[in-house]
Amino acid sequence: MTDDLHAELQRLRAENDRLKQSGRGKLAMKVSEKGALSVYGMGRFPVTLYKEQWLRLLAAAEDIKAFIEANQANLKTKE
């Protein structure tokens, strides 16, 4: 491999790593083609629900938090 190609490969790898790190922890939202709300940044794929489903989930936020707290020992974290 020539020095120029090697240098370009290194530059692209560094840029790729920087882009991966800059987007971590940020959530992004968009309206899907079918009119649902897609939330990006939770995992590999977006979480997509319709408006009434999101509202129902958000209304249950305290119950979800309590469930997580009660089941802390059985739940895993993604690192």
Biopython code that builds the backbone (N, CA, C, O; Angstrom):
import numpy as np
from Bio.PDB.StructureBuilder import StructureBuilder

atoms = [
    (1, "MET", "N", (0.860, -1.177, 0.000)),
    (1, "MET", "CA", (0.000, 0.000, 0.000)),
    (1, "MET", "C", (0.904, 1.239, 0.000)),
    (1, "MET", "O", (1.888, 1.309, 0.737)),
    (2, "THR", "N", (0.558, 2.177, -0.815)),
    (2, "THR", "CA", (1.389, 3.381, -0.875)),
    (2, "THR", "C", (1.179, 4.229, 0.365)),
    (2, "THR", "O", (0.198, 4.069, 1.091)),
    (3, "ASP", "N", (2.114, 5.131, 0.592)),
    (3, "ASP", "CA", (2.032, 6.011, 1.755)),
    (3, "ASP", "C", (0.788, 6.888, 1.694)),
    (3, "ASP", "O", (0.150, 7.134, 2.718)),
    (4, "ASP", "N", (0.439, 7.360, 0.499)),
    (4, "ASP", "CA", (-0.745, 8.215, 0.349)),
    (4, "ASP", "C", (-2.025, 7.460, 0.704)),
    (4, "ASP", "O", (-2.895, 7.995, 1.392)),
    (5, "LEU", "N", (-2.137, 6.220, 0.235)),
    (5, "LEU", "CA", (-3.326, 5.418, 0.539)),
    (5, "LEU", "C", (-3.395, 5.077, 2.024)),
    (5, "LEU", "O", (-4.464, 5.103, 2.633)),
    (6, "HIS", "N", (-2.252, 4.761, 2.583)),
    (6, "HIS", "CA", (-2.196, 4.447, 4.013)),
    (6, "HIS", "C", (-2.604, 5.667, 4.850)),
    (6, "HIS", "O", (-3.363, 5.536, 5.810)),
    (7, "ALA", "N", (-2.106, 6.837, 4.490)),
    (7, "ALA", "CA", (-2.447, 8.068, 5.205)),
    (7, "ALA", "C", (-3.939, 8.372, 5.076)),
    (7, "ALA", "O", (-4.574, 8.786, 6.045)),
    (8, "GLU", "N", (-4.499, 8.167, 3.881)),
    (8, "GLU", "CA", (-5.932, 8.415, 3.673)),
    (8, "GLU", "C", (-6.784, 7.436, 4.478)),
    (8, "GLU", "O", (-7.806, 7.820, 5.046)),
    (9, "LEU", "N", (-6.367, 6.184, 4.525)),
    (9, "LEU", "CA", (-7.074, 5.178, 5.321)),
    (9, "LEU", "C", (-7.063, 5.554, 6.799)),
    (9, "LEU", "O", (-8.095, 5.460, 7.464)),
    (10, "GLN", "N", (-5.935, 5.969, 7.312)),
    (10, "GLN", "CA", (-5.829, 6.392, 8.708)),
    (10, "GLN", "C", (-6.716, 7.601, 8.989)),
    (10, "GLN", "O", (-7.384, 7.662, 10.022)),
    (11, "ARG", "N", (-6.720, 8.560, 8.067)),
    (11, "ARG", "CA", (-7.552, 9.753, 8.225)),
    (11, "ARG", "C", (-9.032, 9.383, 8.264)),
    (11, "ARG", "O", (-9.780, 9.897, 9.096)),
    (12, "LEU", "N", (-9.458, 8.493, 7.367)),
    (12, "LEU", "CA", (-10.861, 8.075, 7.322)),
    (12, "LEU", "C", (-11.259, 7.291, 8.562)),
    (12, "LEU", "O", (-12.373, 7.450, 9.063)),
    (13, "ARG", "N", (-10.374, 6.455, 9.060)),
    (13, "ARG", "CA", (-10.665, 5.711, 10.296)),
    (13, "ARG", "C", (-10.831, 6.669, 11.474)),
    (13, "ARG", "O", (-11.744, 6.511, 12.286)),
    (14, "ALA", "N", (-9.953, 7.656, 11.564)),
    (14, "ALA", "CA", (-10.043, 8.640, 12.645)),
    (14, "ALA", "C", (-11.331, 9.439, 12.543)),
    (14, "ALA", "O", (-11.981, 9.703, 13.554)),
    (15, "GLU", "N", (-11.705, 9.827, 11.326)),
    (15, "GLU", "CA", (-12.949, 10.585, 11.132)),
    (15, "GLU", "C", (-14.154, 9.733, 11.489)),
    (15, "GLU", "O", (-15.103, 10.229, 12.095)),
    (16, "ASN", "N", (-14.131, 8.458, 11.122)),
    (16, "ASN", "CA", (-15.221, 7.543, 11.443)),
    (16, "ASN", "C", (-15.372, 7.405, 12.956)),
    (16, "ASN", "O", (-16.488, 7.457, 13.473)),
    (17, "ASP", "N", (-14.269, 7.230, 13.664)),
    (17, "ASP", "CA", (-14.313, 7.131, 15.132)),
    (17, "ASP", "C", (-14.864, 8.409, 15.751)),
    (17, "ASP", "O", (-15.664, 8.353, 16.685)),
    (18, "ARG", "N", (-14.441, 9.559, 15.235)),
    (18, "ARG", "CA", (-14.915, 10.843, 15.760)),
    (18, "ARG", "C", (-16.424, 10.993, 15.544)),
    (18, "ARG", "O", (-17.130, 11.458, 16.438)),
    (19, "LEU", "N", (-16.918, 10.608, 14.381)),
    (19, "LEU", "CA", (-18.348, 10.717, 14.095)),
    (19, "LEU", "C", (-19.167, 9.779, 14.968)),
    (19, "LEU", "O", (-20.257, 10.136, 15.416)),
    (20, "LYS", "N", (-18.648, 8.582, 15.209)),
    (20, "LYS", "CA", (-19.349, 7.640, 16.081)),
    (20, "LYS", "C", (-19.471, 8.200, 17.491)),
    (20, "LYS", "O", (-20.525, 8.081, 18.116)),
    (21, "GLN", "N", (-18.409, 8.807, 17.993)),
    (21, "GLN", "CA", (-18.399, 9.338, 19.358)),
    (21, "GLN", "C", (-19.274, 10.572, 19.504)),
    (21, "GLN", "O", (-19.910, 10.750, 20.543)),
    (22, "SER", "N", (-19.322, 11.425, 18.494)),
    (22, "SER", "CA", (-20.072, 12.678, 18.616)),
    (22, "SER", "C", (-21.571, 12.463, 18.694)),
    (22, "SER", "O", (-22.281, 13.296, 19.258)),
    (23, "GLY", "N", (-22.075, 11.358, 18.137)),
    (23, "GLY", "CA", (-23.508, 11.114, 18.143)),
    (23, "GLY", "C", (-24.006, 10.311, 19.332)),
    (23, "GLY", "O", (-25.213, 10.130, 19.492)),
    (24, "ARG", "N", (-23.104, 9.831, 20.158)),
    (24, "ARG", "CA", (-23.495, 8.986, 21.293)),
    (24, "ARG", "C", (-24.321, 9.757, 22.305)),
    (24, "ARG", "O", (-24.001, 10.888, 22.669)),
    (25, "GLY", "N", (-25.395, 9.113, 22.752)),
    (25, "GLY", "CA", (-26.210, 9.707, 23.789)),
    (25, "GLY", "C", (-27.246, 10.698, 23.294)),
    (25, "GLY", "O", (-28.102, 11.132, 24.064)),
    (26, "LYS", "N", (-27.185, 11.054, 22.046)),
    (26, "LYS", "CA", (-28.144, 12.016, 21.515)),
    (26, "LYS", "C", (-29.310, 11.286, 20.879)),
    (26, "LYS", "O", (-29.129, 10.306, 20.157)),
    (27, "LEU", "N", (-30.492, 11.770, 21.153)),
    (27, "LEU", "CA", (-31.686, 11.220, 20.530)),
    (27, "LEU", "C", (-32.121, 12.145, 19.408)),
    (27, "LEU", "O", (-32.009, 13.366, 19.515)),
    (28, "ALA", "N", (-32.612, 11.561, 18.350)),
    (28, "ALA", "CA", (-33.151, 12.331, 17.230)),
    (28, "ALA", "C", (-34.534, 11.783, 16.910)),
    (28, "ALA", "O", (-34.781, 10.585, 17.052)),
    (29, "MET", "N", (-35.421, 12.644, 16.486)),
    (29, "MET", "CA", (-36.788, 12.241, 16.185)),
    (29, "MET", "C", (-37.178, 12.667, 14.781)),
    (29, "MET", "O", (-36.724, 13.689, 14.265)),
    (30, "LYS", "N", (-38.032, 11.855, 14.181)),
    (30, "LYS", "CA", (-38.577, 12.240, 12.888)),
    (30, "LYS", "C", (-39.912, 11.550, 12.694)),
    (30, "LYS", "O", (-40.186, 10.516, 13.303)),
    (31, "VAL", "N", (-40.734, 12.129, 11.844)),
    (31, "VAL", "CA", (-42.029, 11.540, 11.516)),
    (31, "VAL", "C", (-41.810, 10.567, 10.374)),
    (31, "VAL", "O", (-41.231, 10.923, 9.348)),
    (32, "SER", "N", (-42.275, 9.336, 10.553)),
    (32, "SER", "CA", (-42.099, 8.316, 9.526)),
    (32, "SER", "C", (-43.053, 8.565, 8.362)),
    (32, "SER", "O", (-43.934, 9.422, 8.434)),
    (33, "GLU", "N", (-42.861, 7.800, 7.289)),
    (33, "GLU", "CA", (-43.725, 7.932, 6.116)),
    (33, "GLU", "C", (-45.185, 7.651, 6.452)),
    (33, "GLU", "O", (-46.086, 8.202, 5.821)),
    (34, "LYS", "N", (-45.419, 6.792, 7.447)),
    (34, "LYS", "CA", (-46.786, 6.432, 7.832)),
    (34, "LYS", "C", (-47.348, 7.341, 8.920)),
    (34, "LYS", "O", (-48.461, 7.117, 9.397)),
    (35, "GLY", "N", (-46.590, 8.366, 9.317)),
    (35, "GLY", "CA", (-47.078, 9.320, 10.303)),
    (35, "GLY", "C", (-46.803, 8.960, 11.744)),
    (35, "GLY", "O", (-47.407, 9.534, 12.650)),
    (36, "ALA", "N", (-45.905, 8.023, 11.974)),
    (36, "ALA", "CA", (-45.543, 7.641, 13.336)),
    (36, "ALA", "C", (-44.291, 8.418, 13.750)),
    (36, "ALA", "O", (-43.604, 8.998, 12.910)),
    (37, "LEU", "N", (-44.007, 8.420, 15.046)),
    (37, "LEU", "CA", (-42.821, 9.092, 15.576)),
    (37, "LEU", "C", (-41.714, 8.070, 15.757)),
    (37, "LEU", "O", (-41.872, 7.104, 16.504)),
    (38, "SER", "N", (-40.597, 8.276, 15.079)),
    (38, "SER", "CA", (-39.431, 7.403, 15.200)),
    (38, "SER", "C", (-38.372, 8.121, 16.023)),
    (38, "SER", "O", (-38.025, 9.268, 15.741)),
    (39, "VAL", "N", (-37.861, 7.436, 17.044)),
    (39, "VAL", "CA", (-36.801, 7.979, 17.885)),
    (39, "VAL", "C", (-35.535, 7.188, 17.587)),
    (39, "VAL", "O", (-35.495, 5.966, 17.729)),
    (40, "TYR", "N", (-34.508, 7.909, 17.173)),
    (40, "TYR", "CA", (-33.220, 7.318, 16.829)),
    (40, "TYR", "C", (-32.240, 7.558, 17.969)),
    (40, "TYR", "O", (-32.343, 8.550, 18.690)),
    (41, "GLY", "N", (-31.289, 6.643, 18.125)),
    (41, "GLY", "CA", (-30.247, 6.812, 19.124)),
    (41, "GLY", "C", (-30.409, 5.916, 20.337)),
    (41, "GLY", "O", (-29.613, 5.995, 21.273)),
    (42, "MET", "N", (-31.427, 5.063, 20.338)),
    (42, "MET", "CA", (-31.636, 4.144, 21.453)),
    (42, "MET", "C", (-30.904, 2.825, 21.228)),
    (42, "MET", "O", (-30.521, 2.149, 22.182)),
    (43, "GLY", "N", (-30.717, 2.472, 19.992)),
    (43, "GLY", "CA", (-30.075, 1.216, 19.628)),
    (43, "GLY", "C", (-29.790, 1.228, 18.141)),
    (43, "GLY", "O", (-29.715, 2.282, 17.510)),
    (44, "ARG", "N", (-29.636, 0.058, 17.607)),
    (44, "ARG", "CA", (-29.298, -0.050, 16.194)),
    (44, "ARG", "C", (-30.423, 0.428, 15.289)),
    (44, "ARG", "O", (-30.176, 1.008, 14.232)),
    (45, "PHE", "N", (-31.652, 0.185, 15.706)),
    (45, "PHE", "CA", (-32.816, 0.569, 14.917)),
    (45, "PHE", "C", (-33.636, 1.601, 15.679)),
    (45, "PHE", "O", (-33.563, 1.668, 16.906)),
    (46, "PRO", "N", (-34.412, 2.402, 14.964)),
    (46, "PRO", "CA", (-35.249, 3.383, 15.662)),
    (46, "PRO", "C", (-36.397, 2.710, 16.400)),
    (46, "PRO", "O", (-36.818, 1.607, 16.050)),
    (47, "VAL", "N", (-36.895, 3.386, 17.421)),
    (47, "VAL", "CA", (-38.107, 2.961, 18.111)),
    (47, "VAL", "C", (-39.229, 3.786, 17.503)),
    (47, "VAL", "O", (-39.229, 5.013, 17.604)),
    (48, "THR", "N", (-40.189, 3.113, 16.868)),
    (48, "THR", "CA", (-41.248, 3.812, 16.152)),
    (48, "THR", "C", (-42.608, 3.426, 16.715)),
    (48, "THR", "O", (-42.982, 2.253, 16.728)),
    (49, "LEU", "N", (-43.334, 4.426, 17.174)),
    (49, "LEU", "CA", (-44.692, 4.240, 17.691)),
    (49, "LEU", "C", (-45.568, 5.374, 17.172)),
    (49, "LEU", "O", (-45.076, 6.445, 16.818)),
    (50, "TYR", "N", (-46.870, 5.122, 17.134)),
    (50, "TYR", "CA", (-47.801, 6.185, 16.767)),
    (50, "TYR", "C", (-48.032, 7.094, 17.971)),
    (50, "TYR", "O", (-47.744, 6.726, 19.109)),
    (51, "LYS", "N", (-48.549, 8.272, 17.701)),
    (51, "LYS", "CA", (-48.715, 9.314, 18.725)),
    (51, "LYS", "C", (-49.407, 8.785, 19.978)),
    (51, "LYS", "O", (-48.924, 9.012, 21.088)),
    (52, "GLU", "N", (-50.520, 8.090, 19.819)),
    (52, "GLU", "CA", (-51.258, 7.615, 21.000)),
    (52, "GLU", "C", (-50.454, 6.582, 21.781)),
    (52, "GLU", "O", (-50.595, 6.484, 22.999)),
    (53, "GLN", "N", (-49.612, 5.810, 21.094)),
    (53, "GLN", "CA", (-48.760, 4.842, 21.779)),
    (53, "GLN", "C", (-47.684, 5.549, 22.599)),
    (53, "GLN", "O", (-47.398, 5.150, 23.727)),
    (54, "TRP", "N", (-47.085, 6.607, 22.028)),
    (54, "TRP", "CA", (-46.087, 7.384, 22.778)),
    (54, "TRP", "C", (-46.718, 8.027, 23.996)),
    (54, "TRP", "O", (-46.137, 8.006, 25.081)),
    (55, "LEU", "N", (-47.904, 8.601, 23.828)),
    (55, "LEU", "CA", (-48.569, 9.262, 24.949)),
    (55, "LEU", "C", (-48.910, 8.267, 26.055)),
    (55, "LEU", "O", (-48.787, 8.582, 27.239)),
    (56, "ARG", "N", (-49.338, 7.067, 25.666)),
    (56, "ARG", "CA", (-49.648, 6.028, 26.653)),
    (56, "ARG", "C", (-48.377, 5.607, 27.395)),
    (56, "ARG", "O", (-48.392, 5.428, 28.613)),
    (57, "LEU", "N", (-47.283, 5.453, 26.653)),
    (57, "LEU", "CA", (-46.010, 5.080, 27.259)),
    (57, "LEU", "C", (-45.506, 6.169, 28.197)),
    (57, "LEU", "O", (-45.049, 5.874, 29.301)),
    (58, "LEU", "N", (-45.585, 7.421, 27.767)),
    (58, "LEU", "CA", (-45.140, 8.530, 28.609)),
    (58, "LEU", "C", (-45.991, 8.659, 29.870)),
    (58, "LEU", "O", (-45.476, 9.017, 30.929)),
    (59, "ALA", "N", (-47.271, 8.375, 29.769)),
    (59, "ALA", "CA", (-48.145, 8.431, 30.941)),
    (59, "ALA", "C", (-47.764, 7.367, 31.967)),
    (59, "ALA", "O", (-48.016, 7.527, 33.161)),
    (60, "ALA", "N", (-47.159, 6.287, 31.496)),
    (60, "ALA", "CA", (-46.760, 5.202, 32.387)),
    (60, "ALA", "C", (-45.307, 5.345, 32.860)),
    (60, "ALA", "O", (-44.759, 4.407, 33.440)),
    (61, "ALA", "N", (-44.686, 6.484, 32.627)),
    (61, "ALA", "CA", (-43.261, 6.670, 32.942)),
    (61, "ALA", "C", (-42.934, 6.359, 34.402)),
    (61, "ALA", "O", (-41.933, 5.695, 34.674)),
    (62, "GLU", "N", (-43.745, 6.817, 35.338)),
    (62, "GLU", "CA", (-43.461, 6.562, 36.761)),
    (62, "GLU", "C", (-43.573, 5.081, 37.089)),
    (62, "GLU", "O", (-42.787, 4.559, 37.879)),
    (63, "ASP", "N", (-44.557, 4.392, 36.479)),
    (63, "ASP", "CA", (-44.694, 2.948, 36.693)),
    (63, "ASP", "C", (-43.491, 2.204, 36.117)),
    (63, "ASP", "O", (-43.008, 1.246, 36.720)),
    (64, "ILE", "N", (-43.012, 2.635, 34.968)),
    (64, "ILE", "CA", (-41.851, 2.005, 34.344)),
    (64, "ILE", "C", (-40.613, 2.206, 35.217)),
    (64, "ILE", "O", (-39.840, 1.271, 35.429)),
    (65, "LYS", "N", (-40.426, 3.424, 35.722)),
    (65, "LYS", "CA", (-39.284, 3.701, 36.603)),
    (65, "LYS", "C", (-39.354, 2.851, 37.871)),
    (65, "LYS", "O", (-38.337, 2.325, 38.322)),
    (66, "ALA", "N", (-40.544, 2.715, 38.443)),
    (66, "ALA", "CA", (-40.710, 1.906, 39.652)),
    (66, "ALA", "C", (-40.422, 0.430, 39.356)),
    (66, "ALA", "O", (-39.798, -0.256, 40.166)),
    (67, "PHE", "N", (-40.870, -0.051, 38.210)),
    (67, "PHE", "CA", (-40.606, -1.432, 37.818)),
    (67, "PHE", "C", (-39.108, -1.671, 37.658)),
    (67, "PHE", "O", (-38.586, -2.692, 38.106)),
    (68, "ILE", "N", (-38.429, -0.741, 37.029)),
    (68, "ILE", "CA", (-36.975, -0.858, 36.851)),
    (68, "ILE", "C", (-36.286, -0.898, 38.207)),
    (68, "ILE", "O", (-35.395, -1.717, 38.432)),
    (69, "GLU", "N", (-36.691, -0.028, 39.096)),
    (69, "GLU", "CA", (-36.096, 0.016, 40.442)),
    (69, "GLU", "C", (-36.346, -1.291, 41.186)),
    (69, "GLU", "O", (-35.444, -1.809, 41.845)),
    (70, "ALA", "N", (-37.563, -1.833, 41.088)),
    (70, "ALA", "CA", (-37.910, -3.055, 41.796)),
    (70, "ALA", "C", (-37.208, -4.279, 41.210)),
    (70, "ALA", "O", (-37.001, -5.270, 41.911)),
    (71, "ASN", "N", (-36.847, -4.217, 39.950)),
    (71, "ASN", "CA", (-36.238, -5.359, 39.271)),
    (71, "ASN", "C", (-34.780, -5.111, 38.894)),
    (71, "ASN", "O", (-34.247, -5.742, 37.981)),
    (72, "GLN", "N", (-34.158, -4.201, 39.594)),
    (72, "GLN", "CA", (-32.780, -3.802, 39.315)),
    (72, "GLN", "C", (-31.823, -4.994, 39.212)),
    (72, "GLN", "O", (-30.960, -5.027, 38.335)),
    (73, "ALA", "N", (-31.978, -5.957, 40.097)),
    (73, "ALA", "CA", (-31.060, -7.099, 40.134)),
    (73, "ALA", "C", (-31.194, -8.001, 38.907)),
    (73, "ALA", "O", (-30.232, -8.671, 38.533)),
    (74, "ASN", "N", (-32.353, -8.028, 38.282)),
    (74, "ASN", "CA", (-32.590, -8.904, 37.143)),
    (74, "ASN", "C", (-32.379, -8.219, 35.793)),
    (74, "ASN", "O", (-32.319, -8.891, 34.763)),
    (75, "LEU", "N", (-32.270, -6.922, 35.789)),
    (75, "LEU", "CA", (-32.127, -6.176, 34.541)),
    (75, "LEU", "C", (-30.663, -5.954, 34.225)),
    (75, "LEU", "O", (-29.838, -5.754, 35.116)),
    (76, "LYS", "N", (-30.358, -5.991, 32.942)),
    (76, "LYS", "CA", (-28.977, -5.766, 32.498)),
    (76, "LYS", "C", (-28.875, -4.381, 31.904)),
    (76, "LYS", "O", (-29.874, -3.786, 31.499)),
    (77, "THR", "N", (-27.640, -3.869, 31.856)),
    (77, "THR", "CA", (-27.400, -2.573, 31.217)),
    (77, "THR", "C", (-26.567, -2.796, 29.981)),
    (77, "THR", "O", (-25.724, -3.692, 29.932)),
    (78, "LYS", "N", (-26.809, -1.983, 28.997)),
    (78, "LYS", "CA", (-26.026, -2.052, 27.766)),
    (78, "LYS", "C", (-24.915, -1.035, 27.854)),
    (78, "LYS", "O", (-25.165, 0.139, 28.127)),
    (79, "GLU", "N", (-23.708, -1.465, 27.631)),
    (79, "GLU", "CA", (-22.562, -0.567, 27.741)),
    (79, "GLU", "C", (-22.036, -0.188, 26.391)),
    (79, "GLU", "O", (-21.068, 0.566, 26.296)),
]
sb = StructureBuilder()
sb.init_structure("model")
sb.init_model(0)
sb.init_chain("A")
sb.init_seg("    ")
for serial, (resi, resn, name, xyz) in enumerate(atoms, 1):
    if name == "N":
        sb.init_residue(resn, " ", resi, " ")
    sb.init_atom(name, np.array(xyz, "f"), 0.0, 1.0, " ", f" {name:<3s}", serial, name[0])
structure = sb.get_structure()
